[in-house]
């Protein structure tokens, strides 16, 4: 274990830069039998004017969304809905012959099994083939989405700690809260979809584990980043019974993936997080425990002399994060204490407390992956001699 000063916020910037390199490398290595396109739509003559009636809706209340488009001539239409990981959600039309003019199709927010989809963002693809066999494809992932931006203007209400900011376009948002030159204390919003316009997030001003008011700390720092979603993405909400990761596990054995011969290859810097699966790109839950505990007092762990500190990934997240390499950093009262640059979980650290003065502290651990997923946990401890 090494003891020297490190800035987690620097780590965030570093991983963002690594994300850009990762995206460039992926885009520069096309798969076999894949036709590359230069960020240009593959439609416009037969198929045009693709629109949605709204950008979000609540299927649990029986709401629907309308997809409309124009055909310049009669054509055979296939319209599919996909989740953000490109899994097929439903087929609204399959090789359906349609006349020229404005077309309109409805989606009720249900999948192929008739189940309401979990709260997430979804996108549509349309394939139109005319009588001459000419094919046009509307697939927004081939020409839009993935641009990453930082939101620098946000307001925190001093009374209720709500965070207000403005989205210039629909995107997927991440909000990290921490201490400058110190630990990440809370990943309040973990790459969740948000609509264009004014957004309000609710917070209690505290760290993830609710131990202290970090907003009042003089070195409090907030970072808000988002990447754009594909054009005409729609966000569903109101599902109280199923979340996206559990849903994906349930349908894994039969859900079809989008099969496309085209691959986007524009030269723009795309977010690494845009390329990652939603089932894998999130902050894992951690467990932090101690051996050789002296005693417990009002929920605070009392430590004396030496203790074994154990950090591990929570059982429900082990299948995704268990065997990856991490940088594991410990902070004592928000100040860097010790780190392991190339660690694995479960991670055991023998902590000799002889250099720690008696008193109460908050011990925080950040477990940082190389694809910018950071697990966070804090515990109150008391050191006695």
N, C-alpha and C positions, 0 to 999 in steps of 0.2 A: 504494500500500500504506500502511495506517495503522498507527501504533504507539500503542496504548493498551491498558490492562488489560481483559481480558474473562474471564468465568468460563464455561467450557463447561457446568458443572453448572447455571448460570443458564440457559444455552441450552436444556438439557434440560427445565427447568421451563417455559420460554417455549414450546417446541414442544409440550409437553403441553397447555398452555392453548390454543394454536392448534388442536390436535387437537380439543378440545372444541367450539370455534367451528365448525370444519370439519364435525363431525358434526351440529351443530345446523342449519347451513345446508343440508346434504344432506337431513336429515329434514324440513325445512320446505318443500322443493321437490319434491313428488311428481310422478312421470311421468304422462303422459296414460294414461287407461284403467286406472289402478291404484287399487284400492280400499284405503283406509287402515284399519288396525285399531289399536285402543287397547291394544296389548300384552296382548290377551286370546286364549287358545287358541280355535281353530275346531273343537274336538272335545269329546266328553264324554258325549253321549247314545247314539250308535251305537258309537263307538270310544272306548276308555278304557284305563287301566292299562298304558301303554306302558313296557316295561322292557327292559334289556339284561342278558345273563347275566354280563358282565364289562366293565370299562372299557378294557381293553387286551388284545391277543393277538398271537401270532407266526404269521402265515400260512405263513412259510417252513418251519415245523415241522409243517405240516398242521393247525394249530389252527383252530377255527371259533368264531364268536360267534352266540348265539341272540337273536333279537328276538321278544319276546312281547307280546301285547295281548289285550284282551277285546272281543268283539262282543256287543251286547245283542240283536241280531237278525241274520239272514243278510244278507250284503252282498258286493258286488264289491270286491275289494281290489287296490290297486297299491302296491307297496313298492319304493322306490328308494334308492340310496346315492349320496351326493354328497361330493366333496372340499371343502376349506375355501374354494375359489374358486367353488363352486356348479356345478362340472362333473360331469356324470353319470358315475359309476363303474360301476354295475351295476343292473340291474332284477331284483330277486329274485322279484317277482310282478307280473303285469300283467293287471289286470281279471280276477282269479281269484275265482270264486264260493266263499265260505266260509260255514259254518253258524254259528249263535250259539255263544258260549262262548269259552274261551281258545284263542288261536292262537299258533303258534310257527313262525318261519322262521329258516333258518341262512344265514350268509354265511361263505365260506371265505377272504375277503381278496383275492379276485381281481376283475379288471375284466371288461368285456364281451368282451375278447379272450382271457381266460383267463390273463392275466399277474398276478403278485402285485403289489399296489400298493406304492408307496414308503412309507417310514416317515412317517406324518403322522396328523392327526386327520380323522375322517370322521363324517358324520351321516346319519340316515335320515329319509325322509318316508313317510307312509302316507296314502293316500286311500281312504276307505270310502264306497260308494254303496249305499243300500238299494233295495228294489223300488219304492218310491214316488219314487225319484229324488232323495232327500235326500242331500247330500254333506257329509262331515266330513273335515277335513284336519289331520293331525298334521305340522307343520313347525316344529321347535324354533327355527329362526332368526327366526320371527315373534313370539316371545314371550320368548326367553332369549338369553343370551350378550352379550358386548361391554362389560360393566361393568369399569372399570379400577381397580386397587388397587395400592398400594405395600406391599411386605413390609418391615417395619421390624425384625423380629427374625430374625436369621440368625447362624450361628456359622461361623467359619473355623478349621479345625484348624491349629494352629501347626506340626505336624510334616509333614503331607502336603498342606496348603492346600485340603482338601475344604471345600466350602461346604454347610452343612446349613440347611434351612428347612422350613416346613410350609405346605402348600397346603390351604386350607379347602374348596376346590372345584377341579374340573378347569379348567385354564386354559392360556393361552399366555404363556410367560415370557420376559422380557428381563433380562439381567444386564450392567450396565456397570461397569467398574472404571477408576478414574483417580485424578487428583490434585486435591484441593480447590483451587479458584481456578486450576486448570491444565487440562491436556489430558485427554481421554478416551484411555486407553491400551489398553483391551481390551474388546471386546464379546463376553464369554465365551459367553453364551447369547443367540441372535438370534431371539427370538420363536418359541420351540419349545414344542410341547404337553407338558404335564406333568399327571400324575394327582393326584387329591386324596390328601393324606396327607404323610408325611415324604419329602423329596426330598434327594438328595445329588448335588452337581455336582463334577466333578473339575477341578482347576486346578493349575498349577505355581508360582503366586505371581508370575508374570512378565507383562510386557506382551505384546501380540499377536505381536510379532516376536521374543520371547524374549531381549531384550537386557539386561534388568535386573529385579531383584526389586522390584516396585512395592509389594508388601504391606508391606515393611519401611520404606517411606517414611513419615515422620511425618504427612504430609497425605494419606495413602491414603484413598480414598472409594469405597464400593460402593453402587450403586443397583439394587434389584430391583423390577420392576414386572410385573404380569400383567393380562390381561383374561380374563374368563370365556368358556368355550366354550359353544355351544348345548347344551341339555339332551340327555342320552343320547348325547353324542359318544363315539366309540371311537377309541383310539390304537393304530395298528399299529407293530410294531417287528420287527427281524430281517432286513430286506432289505439285503443287502450289495452288490447289483449296480446299484441304481437309486436316485437321489435325486429329490425332488419336482420341482425346477425342470427337470431333464432329462426327466423323465417327461411333464410338461405340454407341453414342446416337441414331444415325439414324438407326442402324441395330439391336438395342436392342430387338425389338419386334419379330424378326424372327431368329436371329442368334443362331445356336446350339452350345452348349458347349461340350468339349471333355468328353467322358464317358469312364473312365478307372477303371478296377477292381484292379489296382496296385497302390501302394503308396510308394514313396521313403522314406527310413528310415535309411540312412547312418548316421554315428556318427560324420561327419564333421560339423563344425560350418558354417551354411549357413546364408547369409545376410537376415535380416528381409525385406529389400527392394525387394529382389527376390521373396518373398512370397506375397507382396502387389500388388494390381491391378494397372496397369499403369494409369487408369482413376482416381485413388485416391491418388497416391503417387507422389505429386508434390508440389511446393511452391505456396500457394494460394496468389492471388492478394489482397492487402489491400487498404482501404480508410482511410485517416487520416484527421480529420477536427477539427475546433475550434469554440466555441461560444464566445460571448462577445469580438469580435475582435475590437481592437482600430482603426485600419485602414489597408490599403494595400499600399505597396510602391515598385514599380518595381517587382511585383510578390512575394514579401516577406510579410508574415503576421506580422503585428505589434501587440504586446500583452502588456497589462498593468494590474497590480494588479492580478486579478484572471481570469482564463479561464477554460472552460470545454473542455477537449480533448476527442474526440470520435474516437475509432478504430473499424472498422468493416470489415468483409469479403466482397469482391466485389460480386455483384449480381450474376455473372456467376459462382462463386465458392461456393455459399451458400449451394447448395444441397448436397455437399460433406463435407464441413467443418463447417457449421453453429452451430451445437449443440454439438460440441466437447469441451473438457476442454483444456485450454492452460496455459502456463506460458508466461506472457506478461511483457516484459522488455523495459524500456525507457532509452535512452542514450542521453546525451547532449554533443555535440562536441566530440563524440566517447567515452565518459566516462560514466560509469554506473551512473544512476540517481535514478531510482525507479523501483519497480517491483510488480506485482501481481502474486503469485505462482499458484493460481487455479482460473483463470478467464475464462469468456465466452465472445463471441462476439454477438452483439455489446458491447463494453466495454467503460464506461465513467469514466473519471478521472478528479477530480477538482484539477487544478494546481494552487497553491498559489505561485506567482512569487516574493514574498518578499525576498527570499534568492538567487535570480538570479540577478547578476549584469547587468546593462544596456549594450546592445550590440547585435551584430548579432551572431546567433548560428545555428547549424544543429541539429534538433531533430530527432532521429531515434527510431523506434519501431521494436522489434522482437517479433513475435507471434509464440511460439514454441509448436507444438503438441507432444504427447507422442509416436508417431510413427515416429518422426524425420522429420516432414514437418515444415518448418519455413517460415512464411510470413515476408516480409521486406518492410519498407517504411521510407523514410526520407523527411523532409521538412525544408526549411530555414525559420527562424523566427527572429524577432527583438524585444527585450525587452526594453521598455521605462518606466521611472518612472514619 
